[in-house]
């Protein structure tokens, strides 16, 4: 696991790395989110809880924005297409949520 880069308003966005190598189902995806995104202990490991966490992010401090870099997305999407589609929807909703509040949340997916 790569330690997240915690941003502040002066230093730029907070960057987290979500590693999906070997993830083939919803439970493992949500476990990986909890670990790699440093989600709080109360994270309920379901889609609604992930949505709530991605709309909060207070444990990441007060950076100028947020960035999630996803590795292993293509493999995950091939192994669990329905789960990947739902995950993409949750991420897109979080991007829209932060955009409406004047804060950038960027999610980048590797091509491997």
N, C-alpha and C positions, 0 to 999 in steps of 0.2 A: 504494500500500500504506500502510495506517495502522500506525504503530509501536505494538506492543503495550504495554499499561499493565502494568508489572511490579509485582506485589503483594508485600507482605511481611506477616508475621503482624500487624504493627501497622497496616498501611494497607488491608488487605482483599484481595480476590481479584485474581489476575492475569487480565487481560482481553485476549483476542486476537480479531481480526476476520478472518473467513474470507470472502473475496469470490469468489463463484462466477459472477459475471457472465460470460457467454460460454462457460462450461464445458459441454461436451457429451459427455465420455467419461471413462473411468477414468483414463487417463494424465494428462489435463489436471487432473482433480480432485486426484490425488495430487501433481502438481507445485504446484498452488495451495496445498494443505495444507503442503507443504514450505516454501514461501515465506511464506505468511501466518501460519502457526503457529510459524515460526522453528524448524523441526525440525532436528536435528543432521545433519551431512554424511553420516553413516553410514545415514541413512534410506533404505531399499531400494526405495521407491516400489512397494509391493505392500500388500495388505490386512493381512497378518501384521505387516509392519514398522510400518504405521500403528497397529495395535492395540498393539504393543510401545511405541511412542513415547507414545501417549496414556495408557499405564499407568506411564510414567516421569515425564516433564515436569520433570526435575531442572534443565534449562536455564532454566526459568521462575523459578528461585529457590525460596524457601520461603514462599509466600503462605498466607493463611488459607483459600484455595480457588481454584478455577479457573473461568473463564467463557469460552466460545467463542460469539461472535455471528456467525451465518451470514447473509450477504446473497446473494440470488439463488437461494435454494434451490428455489423453485417452478419457475423457468425450468429449472434443472438437472434437477429431477425429471421435468419434462415431456420434456426432450430425451433423458434417459438413465435411465429408470425402474429398470431392474435395478441399475445402478451406484449410483443414489441409495438404493435399498433396502439394498444391502450397506453403503454408507457410514453409513446410519442405524443399522444393526445394530452396526457397529464403535463408533460414538459411544455408543449405549446400553450396550454392554458396558463402555466406559470409565467412564461415569457410575456403573454398578453397582460396578465395581472400586473407585473412589474412595469411594463411599458406604460400602462394607464396611470401609474404613479410617478412617472418621470425617472424611473431607474431601469437600467439595462440589465437583462439576464440574457446571456448568450449561451447557447448550447451548440457545441461543435461535435460532429461525428467523424471518426476516422473512416478511411476508405478501405481498410484492410479487413 
